[in-house]
């Protein structure tokens, strides 16, 4: 057997699943609300036998990808964050956008977010919040469906046509009575976003909250991200469109600067 064939055999379990696939499942078991898990919980969520899960956790702890708390619960290790940060495609975006986001947050007083397109979801790479702010389900490194959030709709409006059609084909999950679940209505909204340059989503994820988002373009005029605010669902919500658009233009200037 060739060396490559031998390595492929070693790297895969009896089920034909690679070690890397199992490592990814272990890491995906953590959520923003479940940041520390027992080895048993981790194994169950990853779909691994207890003995296999225990061995994998031990190996990942040894390499710093996972860490153990004093109570023996396991969490993502700082080594994983370190490695990911070295080549993160969103790192420079976050660093350049942060001064603008902080200023916008001081004006809004609720939530300011920065999201990027990742598959059929929006991935939030930054969020600034305040005490007593309106309810908001997003967190840093959290995801939402494209059709149900203001950032997601902006990104979807400027996404490749095949991705738009894939999302429009559904299913489009309903979170509140105001969530857009009709493909024809969503298609018209995407056209409006491209024409108007912003979107307002009143009560899409929670009846008390309004999301407003605008696109952020890179130096090639391609939409690289969406910046959004989450504010109370009232008659003053649309007052934030102008400062939000101005913030997006400032981020674009910083992205395009030498």
C-alpha positions in Angstrom: 0.0 0.0 0.0 1.3 3.5 -0.8 2.2 6.0 1.9 -0.8 8.2 0.9 -3.1 5.2 1.1 -1.8 4.2 4.5 -2.3 7.8 5.9 -5.9 7.8 4.5 -6.6 4.5 6.3 -5.2 5.7 9.6 -7.0 9.0 9.4 -10.4 7.4 9.1 -12.5 5.5 11.6 -14.2 2.1 10.9 -17.3 4.1 9.8 -15.3 5.8 7.1 -15.3 9.2 8.9 -12.0 11.1 9.1 -10.5 12.3 12.4 -10.9 15.9 11.1 -14.6 15.4 10.6 -15.0 14.2 14.2 -12.9 17.1 15.5 -15.2 19.6 13.7 -18.2 17.9 15.2 -16.7 18.3 18.7 -16.0 22.0 18.2 -19.5 22.5 16.7 -21.0 21.1 19.9 -20.3 24.4 21.7 -22.8 27.2 21.4 -22.8 30.8 22.6 -25.0 29.7 25.5 -23.2 26.4 26.1 -19.5 27.4 26.3 -18.5 24.7 28.8 -19.6 21.0 28.6 -18.8 17.8 30.3 -17.0 15.2 28.3 -20.2 13.1 28.2 -22.3 16.0 26.9 -19.7 16.8 24.3 -19.6 13.2 23.1 -23.4 13.0 22.8 -23.6 16.2 20.9 -20.8 15.2 18.6 -22.4 11.7 18.1 -19.4 9.9 19.4 -19.1 6.9 21.6 -18.1 7.9 25.1 -14.6 6.3 24.9 -13.9 7.9 21.6 -15.1 11.3 22.8 -12.9 11.0 25.9 -9.8 10.2 23.9 -10.5 13.0 21.4 -11.0 15.5 24.2 -7.8 14.5 25.9 -5.8 14.9 22.6 -7.4 18.3 21.8 -6.7 19.5 25.4 -3.1 18.4 25.0 -2.8 20.5 21.8 -4.6 23.5 23.4 -7.6 23.3 21.1 -9.8 22.6 24.2 -9.3 23.5 27.8 -10.6 22.0 31.1 -12.1 24.1 33.8 -11.5 23.4 37.5 -14.7 21.4 37.6 -13.4 19.3 34.6 -15.9 20.8 32.2 -14.4 21.4 28.8 -14.4 24.6 26.7 -12.8 25.9 23.5 -9.1 26.6 24.1 -7.3 29.9 23.6 -4.9 28.1 21.2 -7.7 27.6 18.8 -8.6 31.3 18.9 -4.9 32.2 18.4 -4.6 30.0 15.3 -7.8 31.2 13.8 -7.0 34.9 14.4 -3.8 34.7 12.5 -5.5 34.2 9.1 -9.0 35.4 9.9 -10.5 37.1 6.8 -12.7 39.2 9.1 -9.9 40.4 11.4 -8.9 43.5 9.3 -12.5 44.3 8.7 -13.3 44.3 12.4 -10.2 46.3 13.3 -10.9 49.0 10.6 -14.7 49.1 11.4 -14.4 49.2 15.2 -13.8 53.0 15.7 -16.8 53.8 13.4 -19.0 51.2 15.2 -18.1 52.6 18.6 -19.1 56.1 17.5 -22.4 54.8 15.9 -23.1 52.9 19.1 -22.8 56.1 21.1 -25.4 57.6 18.9 -27.8 54.7 18.8 -27.6 53.6 22.4 -28.8 50.0 21.7 -27.1 47.5 19.4 -24.6 47.9 16.6 -23.5 44.9 14.6 -21.2 43.8 11.8 -22.1 40.7 9.8 -20.7 38.8 6.8 -22.1 36.3 4.4 -21.3 32.7 5.2 -23.3 30.1 3.2 -27.0 30.6 3.7 -26.5 32.5 6.9 -25.2 35.8 8.2 -22.3 35.4 10.6 -21.9 38.3 13.1 -18.3 39.2 13.6 -18.8 42.1 16.0 -21.6 43.5 18.2 -21.7 46.4 20.6 -24.6 46.6 23.1 -25.7 48.7 26.1 -27.5 48.1 29.3 -31.3 48.3 29.0 -31.0 48.0 25.2 -33.9 46.4 23.3 -33.9 42.6 23.0 -31.4 41.2 20.5 -30.8 37.5 19.7 -27.4 37.9 18.0 -24.0 37.6 19.5 -20.5 37.6 18.2 -19.9 34.4 16.2 -23.7 33.8 16.1 -25.6 33.1 12.9 -29.0 33.9 11.6 -30.9 32.9 8.4 -30.5 35.4 5.7 -34.2 36.1 5.2 -35.0 36.8 8.8 -32.5 39.6 9.7 -31.7 43.0 8.3 -28.0 42.2 7.9 -29.0 38.9 6.2 -31.4 40.6 3.8 -28.7 43.2 2.7 -26.2 40.4 2.2 -28.7 38.3 0.3 -29.7 41.2 -1.9 -26.1 41.5 -3.2 -25.3 37.7 -3.1 -24.7 35.7 -6.3 -28.0 34.8 -8.2 -27.7 31.1 -7.5 -27.5 31.7 -3.7 -30.5 34.0 -3.9 -32.5 31.4 -5.8 -31.5 28.7 -3.3 -32.7 30.8 -0.4 -35.9 31.8 -2.1 -36.7 28.2 -2.8 -37.1 27.8 1.0 -38.1 26.8 3.4 -38.2 30.3 5.0 -38.6 29.9 8.7 -41.0 32.1 10.6 -39.9 33.6 13.9 -42.7 36.1 14.4 -45.9 37.0 12.5 -43.8 39.7 10.8 -41.1 37.5 9.4 -41.1 37.4 5.6 -41.8 33.8 4.5 -43.3 34.5 1.0 -40.6 34.1 -1.7 -42.3 36.6 -4.0 -42.4 39.2 -1.2 -38.8 38.5 -0.3 -37.7 38.8 -4.0 -39.3 42.3 -4.2 -37.6 43.3 -0.9 -34.2 42.3 -2.3 -34.8 44.5 -5.4 -35.8 47.4 -3.1 -32.6 46.9 -1.0 -30.5 47.1 -4.2 -32.3 50.3 -5.2 -32.6 52.0 -1.8 -29.3 50.9 -0.2 -30.9 49.9 3.1 -33.5 47.7 4.7 -35.8 48.0 7.7 -37.0 44.8 9.3 -39.7 45.6 11.9 -40.3 42.7 14.3 -38.8 40.0 12.1 -37.1 38.2 15.0 -38.9 39.8 18.0 -42.0 42.0 17.9 -40.3 44.7 20.1 -37.2 45.1 17.9 -36.4 46.6 14.6 -33.3 45.8 12.6 -31.9 48.3 10.1 -28.9 47.4 7.9 -26.9 48.9 5.0 -24.1 47.3 2.9 -20.4 47.9 3.3 -18.4 47.7 0.1 -14.7 46.9 -0.3 -12.2 48.7 -2.5 -13.5 46.8 -5.5 -17.1 48.0 -4.8 -18.2 44.5 -3.8 -20.4 44.1 -0.7 -18.1 42.7 1.9 -20.3 43.1 5.0 -23.5 44.6 6.4 -23.6 47.0 9.3 -26.8 47.1 11.3 -28.5 48.6 14.3 -31.1 46.9 16.5 -33.5 49.5 18.0 -37.0 49.6 19.5 -39.8 48.9 17.1 -41.3 52.4 17.2 -41.9 55.4 15.1 -38.3 56.7 15.7 -36.6 53.6 14.3 -36.1 55.0 10.8 -34.3 58.0 12.2 -31.2 55.8 12.4 -31.0 55.2 8.6 -29.0 58.3 7.8 -26.3 57.9 10.5 -26.1 54.2 9.8 -25.5 54.9 6.1 -22.9 57.5 7.0 -21.1 55.0 9.2 -21.0 52.4 6.4 -19.4 55.0 4.0 -16.8 55.8 6.7 -16.0 52.0 7.0 -15.7 51.8 3.2 -13.2 54.7 3.2 -11.1 53.0 5.8 -11.2 49.7 3.9 -10.1 51.5 0.7 -7.3 53.5 2.3 -3.7 52.5 1.6 
